[in-house]
Amino acid sequence: MRLAYLGTPELAVPPLRALVAAGHEIVMVVTRPDRRRGRGGSTSPSPVKAAAGELGLPVSHEVDAVLAVGADLGVVVAFGRIIKPHVLEALPMVNVHFSLLPRWRGAAPVERALLAGDTVTGVDIMAVVDELDAGAVYARRTVPIGARVTLAELRLRLVDVGTRLLIETLAGPLPDPVPQSGEVTVAAKIDPAELELDWSRPAAEVDRLVRVGGAWTTWRGRRLKVLDAIPSPAAGVDQAGALLDTSGRVGTGDGVLQLVTVQPEGSAAMAWSAFANGQHPAPGERLGEPG
């Protein structure tokens, strides 16, 4: 099959490579323009563009480029840009979407599933339509969300499952799609402000934010990233944000979060024990308070 491929980040690279390995002819790859890096004038390509270069595939930064290459189908994976109606009218497209639609339509379905405490998610191969992630579904696989899984681990699992499902789905004619049904939820992009830890929330919720990545709090008025932690129940704890002892146990609105790995502002990541050796925290000191 002659395919146009539209994708951008690293997670869109395995499906591209798998399509080539399966014998599909990729007649055009569309991705974002190169970005400047650092203070110099050098630019860097998107991961998909870099992979396309290795595979010897033609690349464009313009979506309309898919209209002139004789593609039979477009494949979209984490493209991150709007595909206009005139393109969809000319070229049918399928999208590899990392949720069980219509739950978590939008830019951050894996993050939102993890933050919400969902126990299951999955991958849908869906038709691309003008309305955001509203197309009918050609194929679906469910994936359990482990109790301690991180965003990075879950995303890798979904990419693996989604890649295999895409290859299976395109091995023959597309099956009849099934319209989405159920309650629609929207997976808005994560705002950086959402990553600040609210110690008044239950330990299980605070832990989910840590596992999404980028979570932070403050310590003596300076930002402190929390990279790894372990939640545990603790009856009678009512000291939200307070260090219960020097081992890194922090009170929350319900339970305790044991800090395992942190990263002080301007420093490298380190174990809590190393951080404590340098900072000499005292029981009762609070995280999350302004300086």
N, C-alpha and C positions, 0 to 999 in steps of 0.2 A: 504494500500500500504506500502511496505517495503522501507523505505527511508534512505539514508545517508544525513546528514546535515553538511554543511560546512559554518562556520561563526565565527566572532570574537567579534565585539564591542557590546555595549548595544543595538543599534538599531536592531541587529540580534536576540535578545532574544524574543521579542513578536511573530515573526513568528514561532520560535521553539516551544514555549509554545502552540500556536494555533494549530500547526500540531499534537501535542500530544493530545490536547483536542478534535480534530476532529477524533481521532481514528487511525491515521496513526502510524505504528510501526517504530520508529527511531532505526535502527540497528547499527548506528555508528554516532558519532559527531566528526568532525575534526575541530580543532581550533589551534591558535598559542600556542607555549610553554609558560609556566609561566614566568613572568618577575620579576626581582629583584626590590625591592622598598626601598628607603631610603639607609642609609649607613650600615644597618645590613644585615644579610644574608638571611632574609625572602623573599619569593616570593609571587606573587599574580597571580591567574588564570585570564584568559580573562572572561568578562561577560558571554559569551556563555558557557564556561567550568563550571563556577559557577552554571549557570542555569541547565546545563545537570546533574551536581552532585545532585542538588535538585530533579530532575526528575528521578534519577536512571538510567541514560543513559550511555552507554559505550562511552569513549572519547579517541581519539588519536590525536597526533600532526603530524602524517604523512598522507599525502594525499593518498598514496597507500593503506592505511588501508581499504579504501572503497571497494577495489577489492575482499576482502575475506569474506564478510559478507552477500552475497546474496541479496544485495539491488536491487530494481526494478528501482530506479531513485535517482539521487542526487539533492539536493536543495542547492543552493548557495546564501547566503545573506551577503554582505560586508565581504567577506572572506579575501581579501587583499593579496592573494598569487596566483602564477601561477599554473594552473592545467594542467599538461603535456598531450600531445596528446594520449599517451598510456592509460591513465586513461579515457579520453573522449571516446576513441574507445571501451572500455570495459563497461562503464556505462554512459548512457545518463544523462544529467544534465540540469536543468533549473536554471536561475538566476533571482532574484528579483532586478531589476535595477531601480534606482530612477531618471529617466528622460524619455523623449519621444524620443526614438532612431530613427535615428542616431544622434540626437542632444545630445551632452554631453556624449560621450563615455569616460570612464576613471574613475579615482579615486575620483574625487570631483564634481560629477554632480550637486548636490544641491547647493553647494557654487558657482559654475560657473553660474548657472542659475540666482541666486540672484544678483551676481555681474554684470552680463550682462544686468540687468533690464528686464529680461523676465517676461511676464505677466502670463504665464502658463507653467506648467511642468507636471509631472505625474509619473506613474509607469508602467514599462513593465515587463511581465513575458516572458523571452526570452530563447532560446536554447543557451547553452554554447558551443562555438566553439573555435578553436585554435586562431583565430584572436580576438583581444580585443573588446568585446561587440558588435560583428558583427553578432550574431546569429539572426535567424528569430524569430518573436514575436508571442507568443501564445495568449496573452491577454494584454489589455491596459486600464488604467484609467487616465483621465486628472485631474489635480488639479490646480486651480488658485493660483497665487502668489499675495497675498495682498500687497497693497501699503506700509504698514508699518510692514510687517511680519519680524520676525527675523529668522536666520538660525535654531535656536533650535526649534522654533514654526513650521516652515515649515517641518523640518525633522520629527517631531512627527506626523504631519498630513500625510506625505508620508508613514511612517511606518505603520500607522493605515490602510490607504487605501491599501497599498501593502500586508499587512497581510491578509486582507479580500479577496483581489483578488487572492492571492495564494491558499487559502482554496477553493475558488470557482473553480479555474482552476483545482485543483487536486481532485475535488469531483467525477470526472468521467474520461474517457479516455481523453488524451490531444487532444485539437482541432488541426486542420491543421494550422501550423504556417504560418505567412505572412512575406515574406522577407522585410527587411528594405528598405526604399526609401527616398531620399532627401539628403540634404547637410550634410556631416559629420563634426561635431565639436568635439574637444577633450577637456575633462575636466581634465587638469593636476592638480596634487596635489598643494595646495596652499603653495607657498614659504613664509616663515616668512617675507621676505623683502617686499612682496606685501601688508602687513598689515600696513605699515607706511602710514599715511595720507598725501596725496598730496593736499595742500590747494589751488593750482592753478586750480584744477579740479572743476566742478560744484558741488554745495551743494548736489544735488540729488545723484551724484556718491559717494561723500565722505560718505554720509549717508548709502548707501548700504554696504560699507566696514565696517562701524560701526555695522550694523545689522548682518554681517557675524560673528562677534566676534573676539576679539584679536587685534582690531585696536589700533594704538598708534601714538603719536607724541612726540615732546619734549617741555619742558617748563623750561626756564632758564637753558638749557643744560642737563636736566635730563628727563628720559622717563616718559611719562604720557599716561596711557591707557584711551581711550574714550569708555565707556561702553554703554552709551545711549545719543542720541542727536536727535534734531528735525530740519529738513531743512525747509527753507522758502525762497521765492523769495525776492529779494531786488534790485530794479532798482538803477543803478548808483554806486553800491558798487565795489570798485576796490582796496581792501586791503587784498589780499589773505594771510591768516594766522594771521591777526591782530585782536586783541580784539577790538570790536567796542564800548564796554562799559564793566562795571564790572559784568554784569549779565551773561556773558558767551557767548555772541553772537560773532561768529568768521566769518570774511569775507572769501569768497572762490572765485574761478574764475568766478562763476555765482551764486549769492545768498548768503545766510547766514546760518550757522549751529549754532543752539543753543545748547550748551553743557548742558547736564542734569546730568549725572553721570560720574565721572572720578575716576581714581585710580593712585595716585602718586607712583613713584618708592619706594618700600619698605614700602608702607602703604596699608591700607584697602580701599575698594571702598567707595566713599562718594559723596554726592550731590555737584554740582558745588558751591552752596552757601557756604557750609562748607569749601570747598577748598579755595574759594576766601577770606573767613574770616581769614584764616591762612596765605595766600600768598600775600594778598593785591595787586592784579594785577592792572595795570594802563591801561586805554584805549590807544591803539596804540602799546602795547607790542605784540610781535609776537610769535606764536607757530610754532614749526618745525624748529627753527634755532639751529645750534650747539652751544654748550657752549663755 
